[in-house]
Amino acid sequence: MISSIPNLLTLSRILVIPALIGTFWLDEPLSNWLALGLFTAAGITDFFDGYVARAMGVQSKLGQFLDPVADKLLVASALFMLAAMQRIDNITIIAAVIILCREMLVSGLREVLAEIKVGLPVSRLAKWKTTVQIVAIGFLLAGDAPHWLPAVEIGSVGLWIAAVLTLYTGYDYLRAGLRHLTGPGQP
C-alpha cells in the first residue's frame, strides 16, 4: 500500500482535471479561486509524488510513466481552457502553443529514444521552466479575482518567460536526442 502512495498522488493530478475544467463555467470570482486552488493542489502533488517515491525508495516504472503524462494533461487542459475563455489573449496564445508543441516534441523524442534504450533525463533548466509555467498559469487562473493585483498581466509575462525557456530546453533535448538517432550505426 505504501508503495502506491506516489502513484495515487500522480493520479490525483489527472482526476482533478474535470473539476478544474468545470470551474470555468462558475461565476467569477468563485470560479477563479476554485480553479487556482485545484491547480495549486495538483502542483503540490507534482512535487510530493516524486519526493515521496525517492524518500521511500518506491520509484516505479508506472510512476515514471504517469508523472510526465499527468503534468502534460494538467497544463494542456488549463491552457486550452484559458484560451477558450479568452483569459489568454491575442499574442500570448503563441506562448501557449510553443509550450504545448515542445511538450509533444519531447514526449515523442523520449518515446523513440526509449525504443533504443536511451534515456533523456530532465534538465535543471527544464524544471525551472515547469515552475515558471505553473506559476504563470496560476496567475492566469486567478484572473481578475484579486482586483488589487494585475494577475493576468503577470501570468502573461510568466507564460512568455516559460515559452522562451521552453524553446531553449526543447532545442537542448532535440539536439541531445538527435545525436543518438543520427549517430554512427544509424540509417
Secondary structure, 3 states (H helix, E strand, C coil): CHHHHHHHHHHHHHHCHHHHHHHCCCCCCHHHHHHHHHHHHHHHHHHHHHHHHHHHCCCCHHHHHHHHHHHHHHHHHHHHHHHHCCCCCCCHHHHHHHHHHHHHHHHHHHHHHHHCCCCCCCCHHHHHHHHHHHHHHHHHHHCCCCCCCCHHHHHHHHHHHHHHHHHHHHHHHHHHHHHHHHCCCCC
